[in-house]
């Protein structure tokens, strides 16, 4: 307990001091790209579905900190910086959102507008088109809501005792691993089989959890960037070349049809398994006409980095940890 308190005190002391800021000026020029998913006013209601939504109160603290202590920039500025080593202010940070959850528009957008922060929104096309939850959210909810005592895996019949929390979590992770290697109808059939085996129904909320196309277009009209996040959110490095190409190319094409303009930015889904990208997928994004792609690999963006493989950092809700993580990123750690 004492050690834990000491660590918390040290983190706050570092964040509040000028040590890390001074050190960052001595390191090579860099930018940071933040990754968000859901931002919720009442995250305890959505966590069984989304996982760890960023609470609104914490998101507001993040954006206020960016506006006051860092320099928010657009992703296109970061891309130009990576490609040509152009000028960016010190502490340049770009904000991104994956998936296309409705709370991005309803909850996060007003905060971004208040602080004048541009953002990029990567849309999972099939989920927004149908208004249904992404498959990995359905699996999360099914394992949360089931009353079954056991679950047998479709692959080898291995039995998990769901009344044991550790086994329930392991079973859920295994289901994610299997779903991440599937696309389209095969993926949907697999998800239905998991729900049926667990005795649960899909979360029934058409256009309740996902943005509508009208909201996506409104984000673009407000000056934000719209990017693609595949059709059905597989791990494109874990599927066949044909499936990866279809997921990447078709998501761009359909998204351009829905918003009426070119889409040049892509975000790699990472529902499960490693890696989430490869030299093959990089070439597919290039051939498709994308100018940038962001990963879930943590780290700073520096001049000379591949614009189609930009590092990005996850965002802890706690403001002290959030600020420290950003400062450490600029130090290359």
C-alpha positions in Angstrom: 0.0 0.0 0.0 2.8 2.4 0.9 4.7 1.6 -2.3 1.6 2.2 -4.3 1.0 5.6 -2.7 4.6 6.5 -3.3 4.3 5.7 -7.0 1.2 7.8 -7.3 2.9 10.7 -5.5 6.0 10.4 -7.8 3.9 10.4 -10.9 2.0 13.6 -9.8 5.3 15.2 -8.9 6.8 14.4 -12.3 3.7 15.7 -14.1 3.7 18.9 -12.1 7.4 19.6 -12.5 9.3 20.9 -15.5 11.7 17.9 -15.6 9.9 16.0 -18.4 9.1 19.1 -20.4 12.8 20.2 -20.4 13.9 16.6 -21.2 11.5 16.5 -24.2 13.1 19.5 -25.7 16.4 17.6 -25.9 14.9 14.6 -27.7 14.2 14.4 -31.5 11.2 16.2 -32.8 8.0 14.1 -32.5 4.2 14.1 -32.4 1.8 11.9 -30.5 -1.5 10.4 -31.8 -4.1 9.5 -29.2 -6.6 6.6 -29.6 -10.1 6.7 -28.2 -13.2 4.5 -28.8 -16.3 5.3 -26.7 -16.8 8.4 -24.5 -19.7 7.9 -22.1 -21.5 10.1 -19.6 -22.3 6.9 -17.6 -19.6 4.4 -18.5 -20.9 1.9 -16.0 -23.9 1.3 -18.2 -21.9 0.8 -21.4 -18.8 -1.0 -20.1 -20.4 -4.5 -20.3 -20.7 -3.8 -24.1 -17.9 -1.5 -25.1 -15.3 -2.5 -22.5 -13.7 0.5 -21.0 -15.5 3.7 -22.2 -13.7 6.9 -21.3 -15.8 8.7 -18.8 -17.0 12.1 -20.1 -15.5 13.9 -17.0 -12.1 12.4 -17.8 -12.3 13.1 -21.5 -13.0 16.8 -20.7 -10.0 16.8 -18.4 -7.9 15.3 -21.3 -9.0 17.9 -23.8 -8.5 20.8 -21.4 -5.0 19.5 -20.7 -4.2 19.2 -24.4 -5.5 22.8 -25.0 -3.5 24.3 -22.1 -0.3 22.2 -21.9 0.2 20.7 -25.4 -0.6 21.7 -29.0 -3.6 19.9 -30.6 -3.1 19.4 -34.3 -4.9 17.6 -37.1 -3.8 14.1 -38.3 -3.0 15.6 -41.7 -0.4 17.8 -40.1 1.1 14.8 -38.4 1.2 12.9 -41.7 3.0 15.8 -43.4 5.4 16.0 -40.5 6.2 12.3 -40.8 6.5 12.5 -44.6 8.5 15.6 -45.0 9.7 16.5 -41.5 7.7 19.8 -41.6 7.2 22.2 -38.8 5.0 21.2 -35.8 4.7 23.0 -32.5 6.4 21.3 -29.5 4.0 18.8 -27.8 1.9 18.3 -31.0 -1.0 15.9 -30.4 -3.6 14.5 -32.7 -6.9 13.0 -31.4 -8.5 9.9 -33.1 -11.5 7.7 -32.5 -12.1 4.2 -33.7 -15.3 2.3 -34.7 -18.0 5.0 -35.1 -19.9 4.9 -31.8 -22.8 7.3 -31.5 -21.3 8.8 -28.3 -18.4 10.2 -30.4 -20.9 12.6 -32.0 -23.3 13.0 -29.0 -20.8 13.2 -26.1 -17.3 13.8 -27.4 -18.0 16.3 -30.2 -19.3 19.1 -28.0 -16.1 18.9 -25.9 -13.9 19.0 -29.0 -15.8 22.0 -30.2 -15.4 23.8 -26.9 -11.7 23.5 -26.9 -11.2 23.9 -30.6 -9.6 20.5 -31.1 -9.7 18.7 -34.5 -10.1 14.9 -34.5 -10.2 12.0 -36.9 -13.0 9.5 -36.8 -12.5 6.0 -38.2 -15.7 4.3 -39.3 -16.5 0.6 -39.1 -18.6 0.7 -42.2 -20.9 -2.3 -41.8 -21.8 -1.4 -38.2 -22.8 2.2 -39.1 -24.6 1.0 -42.2 -26.7 -1.5 -40.3 -26.8 0.3 -36.9 -25.7 -2.9 -35.2 -22.9 -3.4 -32.7 -19.5 -4.5 -33.8 -19.0 -8.3 -33.4 -16.5 -8.1 -30.6 -18.9 -6.0 -28.5 -21.6 -8.7 -29.0 -19.2 -11.3 -27.8 -18.3 -9.2 -24.7 -21.9 -8.7 -23.9 -22.7 -12.4 -24.4 -20.1 -13.5 -22.0 -21.2 -10.8 -19.5 -24.9 -11.7 -19.7 -24.9 -15.5 -20.0 -26.3 -17.6 -17.3 -24.7 -20.8 -18.7 -22.3 -22.6 -16.4 -20.1 -23.9 -19.2 -19.0 -23.0 -22.7 -17.5 -25.4 -25.2 -15.3 -23.9 -28.0 -16.4 -24.6 -31.5 -12.8 -25.5 -32.6 -11.9 -28.3 -30.3 -14.7 -28.6 -27.8 -12.6 -27.4 -24.9 -14.8 -26.7 -21.9 -14.6 -23.5 -19.8 -16.3 -23.2 -16.4 -18.0 -19.8 -16.7 -18.7 -19.5 -13.0 -14.9 -19.1 -12.6 -14.1 -15.5 -13.5 -10.7 -16.3 -14.9 -12.0 -19.1 -17.1 -14.9 -16.8 -18.3 -12.3 -14.2 -19.4 -10.1 -16.8 -21.1 -13.1 -18.1 -23.0 -14.1 -14.6 -24.1 -10.6 -13.9 -25.3 -10.5 -17.2 -27.2 -13.8 -16.3 -28.9 -12.3 -12.9 -29.9 -9.2 -14.7 -31.3 -11.5 -16.8 -33.5 -13.7 -13.9 -34.6 -10.6 -11.8 -35.5 -9.7 -14.3 -38.2 -13.1 -14.1 -39.9 -14.8 -11.6 -42.2 -18.3 -10.9 -43.5 -21.0 -13.6 -43.3 -18.7 -16.2 -41.9 -17.9 -13.9 -39.1 -21.5 -13.0 -38.5 -22.5 -16.7 -38.4 -19.7 -17.4 -35.9 -21.0 -14.6 -33.6 -24.5 -15.9 -33.8 -23.3 -19.4 -32.9 -21.5 -18.0 -29.8 -24.6 -16.1 -28.7 -26.7 -19.2 -29.2 -24.3 -21.4 -27.3 -24.4 -18.9 -24.4 -28.1 -18.5 -24.5 -28.0 -14.8 -25.1 -29.7 -12.5 -27.7 -27.9 -9.7 -29.6 -28.1 -6.3 -28.0 -31.2 -4.8 -29.7 -30.4 -1.2 -30.3 -30.6 -0.3 -34.0 -28.9 3.1 -34.5 -28.6 3.4 -30.8 -25.0 2.6 -30.2 -23.5 3.5 -33.6 -23.5 6.8 -35.4 -25.9 7.4 -38.4 -24.5 8.5 -41.7 -26.1 11.9 -41.1 -23.9 12.2 -38.0 -20.8 11.1 -39.8 -21.4 13.7 -42.5 -22.0 16.3 -39.7 -18.6 15.5 -38.2 -17.0 16.1 -41.6 -19.0 19.4 -42.0 -17.7 20.5 -38.6 -14.1 20.2 -39.9 -13.1 16.8 -38.6 -11.5 14.0 -40.6 -13.4 10.9 -41.6 -11.4 7.7 -42.1 -12.1 4.0 -42.8 -11.8 1.2 -40.2 -12.7 -1.8 -42.5 -16.1 -3.3 -43.2 -16.4 -5.8 -40.4 -13.4 -5.2 -38.1 -11.3 -8.3 -38.5 -7.6 -8.3 -37.9 -6.6 -7.8 -41.5 -3.1 -9.3 -40.9 -4.7 -12.6 -39.8 -7.1 -13.2 -42.8 -6.3 -14.1 -46.4 -4.9 -11.5 -48.8 -8.2 -11.4 -50.7 -10.2 -10.9 -47.5 -7.8 -8.1 -46.3 -8.1 -6.4 -49.7 -11.9 -6.5 -49.7 -12.1 -5.2 -46.1 -9.7 -2.3 -46.8 -10.7 -1.4 -50.4 -14.4 -1.8 -50.0 -14.6 0.2 -46.7 -13.0 3.1 -48.5 -15.3 2.9 -51.5 -18.5 2.6 -49.5 -17.4 5.3 -47.1 -16.7 7.7 -50.0 -20.2 6.9 -51.4 -21.8 7.7 -48.0 -20.0 11.0 -47.3 -19.6 12.2 -50.9 -15.9 12.9 -50.9 -12.5 11.2 -51.0 -11.4 9.2 -47.9 -7.6 9.1 -47.5 -7.1 7.9 -43.9 -7.3 4.4 -42.4 -7.1 2.8 -39.0 -6.1 -0.8 -38.4 -8.6 -2.8 -36.3 -7.0 -4.8 -33.5 -9.8 -6.8 -32.0 -7.4 -9.7 -31.0 -4.2 -11.4 -32.0 -0.9 -9.9 -33.0 0.3 -8.4 -35.3 -2.6 -6.3 -36.7 -0.7 -5.2 -39.8 2.0 -6.4 -42.2 4.0 -5.4 -45.2 1.2 -7.0 -47.3 -1.6 -4.9 -45.7 0.6 -1.8 -46.0 0.8 -2.3 -49.7 -2.9 -2.9 -49.9 -3.6 0.4 -48.2 -1.2 2.2 -50.5 -2.7 0.6 -53.6 -6.2 1.5 -52.4 -5.2 5.2 -52.3 -4.9 5.8 -48.6 -2.4 8.5 -47.6 -2.2 7.5 -43.9 -2.9 4.6 -41.6 -2.7 4.5 -37.8 -1.8 1.4 -35.7 -2.2 0.4 -32.1 1.5 0.1 -31.7 2.5 2.7 -29.0 5.2 5.4 -29.5 5.8 8.8 -31.0 5.6 9.8 -34.6 8.9 11.2 -36.0 10.1 12.5 -39.4 10.8 9.7 -41.7 8.2 7.4 -40.2 6.0 5.5 -42.7 2.7 7.5 -43.0 0.9 4.2 -43.6 2.1 2.8 -40.2 1.8 5.6 -37.7 2.2 4.8 -34.1 -0.6 5.7 -31.7 -1.1 5.5 -27.9 -4.1 4.4 -25.8 -5.5 6.9 -23.3 -5.7 6.0 -19.6 -8.7 7.8 -18.0 -6.8 9.1 -15.0 -5.5 12.6 -15.8 -2.1 12.1 -14.1 -1.4 8.9 -16.0 -2.7 10.5 -19.2 -0.4 13.4 -18.9 2.6 11.3 -17.9 2.0 8.9 -20.7 2.0 11.8 -23.2 5.2 13.3 -21.7 6.9 9.9 -21.8 5.8 9.4 -25.4 7.6 12.6 -26.4 10.7 11.2 -24.7 10.4 8.1 -27.0 9.4 5.8 -24.2 
